[in-house]
């Protein structure tokens, strides 16, 4: 809870300062936005180890292999990075780049999900 409050404070502060800077120096406003995203993500990575540990525990208790849980975590990370990157590009006025990042993120999410999809197909084959 503490991390989200700090992250929100950093984000809101950066947004307000960025609005002021955007009028006179849009390049610095963009750099401020990137720095704010990096700071918030750094704070979020503190929770990442807890999430990974929990996912490992769930996989162990359920009998699932780590190879099946990893794609879910990877896909979540890809989605977060893609969203933040595309939002920064849109803020900079580069909507084409933002769209390309979203498309690349979707493709990467599907690519890391292939082991999970193969496991589902194998399970279906075993039932049939």
C-alpha positions in Angstrom: 0.0 0.0 0.0 2.8 2.3 0.9 4.5 1.8 -2.5 1.4 2.7 -4.5 0.9 5.9 -2.5 4.5 6.9 -3.1 4.2 6.0 -6.8 1.0 8.0 -7.2 2.6 11.0 -5.5 5.6 10.8 -7.8 3.3 10.4 -10.9 1.0 13.3 -9.9 3.9 15.6 -9.1 5.6 14.8 -12.4 2.3 15.3 -14.3 1.8 18.8 -12.8 5.4 19.9 -13.3 5.3 18.4 -16.8 2.3 20.5 -17.7 4.1 23.6 -16.7 7.3 22.6 -18.5 5.4 21.5 -21.6 4.6 25.1 -22.5 8.2 26.3 -22.6 10.3 23.1 -22.9 8.5 20.0 -24.2 11.7 18.0 -24.3 12.3 18.4 -20.6 8.6 17.5 -19.9 9.1 14.3 -21.8 12.3 13.5 -19.9 10.5 14.2 -16.7 7.7 11.8 -17.6 10.2 9.0 -18.5 12.1 9.6 -15.2 8.8 9.5 -13.2 7.9 6.2 -14.9 11.3 4.7 -14.1 11.0 5.8 -10.5 7.6 4.3 -10.1 8.6 1.1 -11.8 11.7 0.9 -9.5 9.3 1.1 -6.5 7.1 -1.5 -8.0 9.9 -4.0 -8.5 10.1 -4.3 -4.7 6.8 -6.1 -4.9 7.9 -8.2 -7.9 9.9 -10.6 -5.8 6.9 -11.2 -3.5 4.7 -11.9 -6.6 7.2 -14.3 -8.1 7.6 -16.1 -4.8 3.8 -16.5 -4.5 3.5 -17.7 -8.1 6.2 -20.3 -7.4 4.4 -21.4 -4.2 1.1 -21.7 -6.2 2.8 -23.7 -8.9 4.4 -26.0 -6.3 1.2 -26.6 -4.4 -0.9 -27.1 -7.5 1.6 -29.4 -9.2 2.0 -27.1 -12.1 5.5 -26.8 -13.6 7.3 -23.5 -13.4 7.4 -23.6 -17.3 3.6 -23.1 -17.2 3.6 -20.2 -14.6 6.5 -18.3 -16.2 4.6 -17.3 -19.4 1.9 -15.7 -17.3 4.4 -13.6 -15.4 6.4 -12.7 -18.5 3.2 -11.7 -20.4 2.2 -9.4 -17.5 5.6 -7.8 -17.6 5.4 -7.3 -21.4 2.0 -5.7 -21.0 3.2 -3.3 -18.4 6.3 -2.3 -20.4 4.3 -2.0 -23.6 1.6 0.2 -22.0 4.0 2.6 -20.3 6.2 2.9 -23.5 3.2 3.5 -25.7 1.8 6.1 -23.3 5.1 7.9 -23.3 5.2 7.9 -27.1 1.7 9.3 -27.2 2.6 12.0 -24.7 5.5 13.0 -27.1 3.1 13.1 -30.0 4.4 9.9 -31.6 1.2 8.0 -31.9 2.6 5.8 -34.8 5.4 4.6 -32.6 2.9 4.0 -29.8 0.9 1.8 -32.0 3.9 -0.1 -33.1 5.0 -0.7 -29.5 1.5 -2.0 -28.7 1.6 -4.4 -31.7 5.1 -5.6 -30.8 4.0 -6.1 -27.2 1.0 -8.2 -28.3 3.3 -10.3 -30.5 5.8 -10.7 -27.7 3.0 -11.7 -25.3 1.8 -14.4 -27.7 5.3 -15.6 -28.3 6.1 -16.1 -24.6 2.7 -17.9 -24.2 3.5 -20.6 -26.7 4.7 -23.1 -24.0 1.4 -22.6 -22.2 -0.6 -23.0 -25.4 1.4 -26.2 -26.2 0.6 -27.6 -22.8 -3.1 -26.9 -23.3 -3.0 -28.6 -26.7 -1.2 -31.6 -25.2 -3.8 -31.8 -22.4 -6.6 -31.8 -25.0 -4.9 -34.5 -27.0 -4.6 -36.6 -23.9 -8.3 -36.3 -23.2 -9.3 -37.1 -26.8 
